[in-house]
Amino acid sequence: MKIGVISDTHIANKSEHIPGIILDVFRHVDMVIHAGDMVDLRVIDELKSVCPKIVAVAGNMDLEAVKKRYPEKEVLKISGYKIGLMHGCGPASNLTALLKDAFKEDKPDIIVFGHSHKPMNEFIDGVLFFNPGSANDFTAECNSYGLIEINEEINARIIKI
């Protein structure tokens, strides 16, 4: 299973579209995960144009239409692994603690999140914390997205654009 991971696209207030290079890569994935702050539902339409299976959560900057359609938290089971998905909130320095607490009952193998606009691909206490960064925030240190491949094991990477 190959999963494209994106977050913090902020369509409508930072950019008008997802970068084409990301859409080209996502044509070859089995699923796309959006970790929140899409802002506008047009993001989902763009993603569905290249991959029919989209899983998303709402973030703190999302418009009401997004918050009505997508939950704040999701837990997926893929190939024997649990993936926790949540955007995050508050100060970036406290983000991993907040996420650990939010998923403590779920016991995920991976926690996918956004919010900080900073890529992260790190195991903490046996759980992979994976933040793809921001796809198109010009104020971010870099723009990036992620790919997670799940077969017998988890292989995750951040791709800078």
C-alpha positions in Angstrom: 0.0 0.0 0.0 1.5 3.3 -1.1 0.0 6.4 0.6 0.6 10.1 -0.4 0.5 12.4 2.6 -0.2 16.1 2.5 -1.1 18.8 4.9 -1.5 22.5 5.4 -2.3 23.3 1.8 -4.3 26.4 2.8 -6.0 26.7 -0.5 -7.8 30.0 -0.9 -5.6 32.0 1.5 -2.0 30.9 0.7 -2.4 29.4 -2.8 -5.0 28.5 -5.4 -3.9 25.0 -6.2 -1.9 22.0 -4.9 1.5 22.0 -6.7 1.4 20.0 -9.9 4.5 18.0 -8.9 2.6 16.6 -5.9 -0.5 15.8 -8.0 1.8 14.0 -10.6 3.2 11.8 -7.8 -0.2 11.1 -6.2 -1.4 9.7 -9.5 0.6 6.6 -8.5 -0.5 6.1 -4.9 -3.3 3.8 -3.5 -4.6 6.5 -1.1 -4.0 10.1 -0.1 -4.1 11.3 3.4 -4.7 15.0 4.1 -3.8 16.0 7.6 -5.9 19.2 7.8 -5.8 22.9 7.0 -7.0 22.4 3.5 -9.1 25.5 4.2 -11.4 24.9 1.2 -13.1 21.7 -0.1 -11.6 22.4 -3.5 -8.5 20.6 -2.2 -10.4 17.4 -2.0 -11.6 17.8 -5.6 -8.0 18.3 -6.8 -6.8 15.3 -4.9 -9.7 13.1 -6.2 -8.8 14.1 -9.7 -5.6 12.0 -9.3 -6.5 9.4 -6.6 -10.1 8.3 -5.8 -9.4 7.2 -2.2 -8.9 10.3 0.1 -8.9 10.3 3.9 -8.8 13.7 5.6 -9.3 15.4 8.9 -10.2 19.0 9.6 -7.7 21.5 10.9 -7.9 24.7 13.0 -7.9 26.9 9.9 -10.5 25.0 7.8 -13.7 26.6 6.8 -17.0 25.4 8.3 -17.8 23.3 5.2 -14.6 21.3 5.7 -15.3 20.9 9.5 -18.8 19.6 8.8 -17.5 17.0 6.3 -14.3 15.8 8.1 -13.6 14.8 11.7 -10.8 16.2 13.8 -9.4 12.7 14.5 -9.4 9.5 12.5 -7.9 6.0 13.1 -7.2 3.8 10.1 -6.2 0.2 9.9 -4.0 -0.7 6.9 -2.2 -3.9 6.3 -2.2 -4.8 10.0 -1.0 -1.3 11.1 -2.9 1.5 12.9 -2.6 5.0 11.6 -3.8 7.9 13.8 -4.6 11.0 11.9 -5.1 14.4 13.4 -4.1 18.0 12.4 -3.0 19.2 15.8 -3.3 22.6 17.5 -1.6 25.0 19.9 2.2 25.6 20.1 4.4 23.5 17.9 6.6 22.8 20.8 3.8 20.8 22.5 2.4 19.1 19.5 3.8 15.6 20.0 2.7 15.5 23.6 -0.8 16.6 22.5 -0.9 13.9 19.9 0.4 11.2 22.2 -2.4 12.0 24.6 -5.1 12.1 21.9 -4.2 8.6 20.7 -3.2 6.9 23.9 -6.2 4.6 23.9 -5.9 3.8 20.2 -2.3 2.6 20.3 -1.3 3.6 16.7 1.9 2.5 14.9 1.9 5.9 13.1 0.5 9.3 13.9 0.1 11.5 10.9 -0.3 15.2 11.6 0.2 18.7 10.4 -0.2 22.2 11.9 3.5 23.1 12.5 4.3 23.3 8.7 7.6 21.5 9.7 8.3 18.1 8.3 8.8 15.3 10.8 9.6 11.6 10.3 10.7 10.3 13.7 10.0 7.4 16.0 9.1 8.4 19.6 8.5 5.6 22.1 7.9 3.1 19.2 5.4 5.3 17.3 6.2 7.0 14.0 5.3 10.7 14.2 4.9 11.8 10.6 4.2 15.4 9.5 4.6 16.0 5.7 5.1 19.7 6.3 3.3 22.3 4.2 2.8 21.7 0.5 2.7 25.3 -0.5 3.2 27.8 2.4 5.7 30.3 1.2 6.6 31.2 4.8 7.6 27.6 5.6 11.3 26.6 5.7 10.6 24.4 2.8 7.6 23.0 1.0 7.1 19.2 1.2 4.8 16.2 1.1 5.2 12.6 2.3 5.0 9.1 1.1 4.3 6.1 3.3 4.6 2.6 2.0 3.2 -0.2 4.1 4.0 -3.8 3.2 5.6 -6.1 5.8 7.0 -3.0 7.4 6.6 0.8 7.3 8.7 2.9 5.0 8.1 6.7 5.3 9.8 9.6 3.7 9.5 13.3 3.3 10.0 14.8 -0.1 11.0 18.5 -0.4 9.8 20.4 -3.4 
